[in-house]
């Protein structure tokens, strides 16, 4: 699991805290999911464009996220787009 916590200064008057949790889909961390969502103001769900199964699992992650944060903005993002050799979808 990778955790990155950082204070980001946007302007002289506006700072935000950014927490990034990356479990790489490892089931061992499933019981911690609710703690990832606690206090969230936005979310990025990231899938691997080179592995179709990660895209399919993104709906499960989205439903789980919505069960804890029904009104928080959420974006679906595809990574590794530079590694795509052929269209998968």
C-alpha positions in Angstrom: 0.0 0.0 0.0 1.3 3.5 -0.8 0.1 6.5 1.2 1.0 10.0 0.2 -0.1 12.9 2.5 0.8 16.4 1.4 -0.2 20.0 2.0 -0.7 21.8 -1.3 -0.5 25.6 -1.5 -2.8 26.7 -4.3 -2.6 30.5 -3.5 -1.4 32.6 -0.7 -4.8 32.2 0.9 -5.8 28.7 -0.1 -4.1 25.5 1.1 -5.5 22.0 0.7 -4.5 18.6 2.2 -4.1 15.8 -0.4 -4.2 12.2 0.7 -3.5 9.5 -1.9 -4.2 5.9 -1.0 -3.0 3.2 -3.5 -3.7 -0.4 -2.5 -3.4 -1.7 -6.1 -6.6 -3.5 -5.6 -5.1 -5.8 -3.0 -7.9 -7.5 -1.1 -5.9 -7.5 2.2 -6.8 -3.8 2.5 -10.6 -4.1 1.9 -11.3 -3.7 5.6 -9.6 -0.3 5.6 -11.7 1.2 2.7 -14.0 3.1 5.0 -11.1 4.9 6.5 -9.9 6.0 3.1 -13.3 7.6 2.4 -13.7 9.4 5.8 -13.7 13.1 5.3 -13.2 12.9 1.6 -14.1 16.0 -0.5 -13.4 14.4 -3.9 -12.1 11.0 -5.2 -10.3 9.7 -8.2 -10.9 6.1 -9.2 -8.0 5.0 -11.3 -8.0 2.0 -13.6 -5.2 0.5 -15.8 -5.9 0.9 -19.5 -3.7 -2.0 -20.3 -5.8 -4.4 -18.1 -9.5 -4.5 -19.0 -10.3 -6.3 -15.7 -9.4 -3.1 -13.7 -11.9 -1.1 -15.7 -14.6 -3.7 -15.0 -13.8 -3.6 -11.3 -14.1 0.2 -11.3 -17.9 0.0 -11.0 -17.5 -2.1 -7.8 -15.2 0.5 -6.4 -17.6 3.3 -7.4 -20.6 1.6 -5.7 -18.5 1.1 -2.5 -17.4 4.7 -2.5 -21.0 5.9 -3.0 -22.1 3.8 0.0 -19.8 5.9 2.2 -19.8 9.2 0.3 -23.1 9.6 -1.6 -22.6 13.3 -2.6 -18.8 13.6 -3.0 -17.5 14.3 -6.5 -15.8 11.3 -8.1 -13.8 11.0 -11.3 -12.8 7.8 -13.2 -9.3 8.1 -14.6 -7.4 5.7 -16.9 -3.7 5.5 -16.4 -0.9 4.0 -18.6 -2.5 5.4 -21.7 0.9 5.7 -23.2 1.3 1.9 -23.1 -1.8 1.0 -25.1 -0.8 -0.8 -28.3 -4.4 -1.5 -29.4 -7.9 -0.4 -28.5 -9.2 -2.6 -25.6 -12.8 -1.3 -25.3 
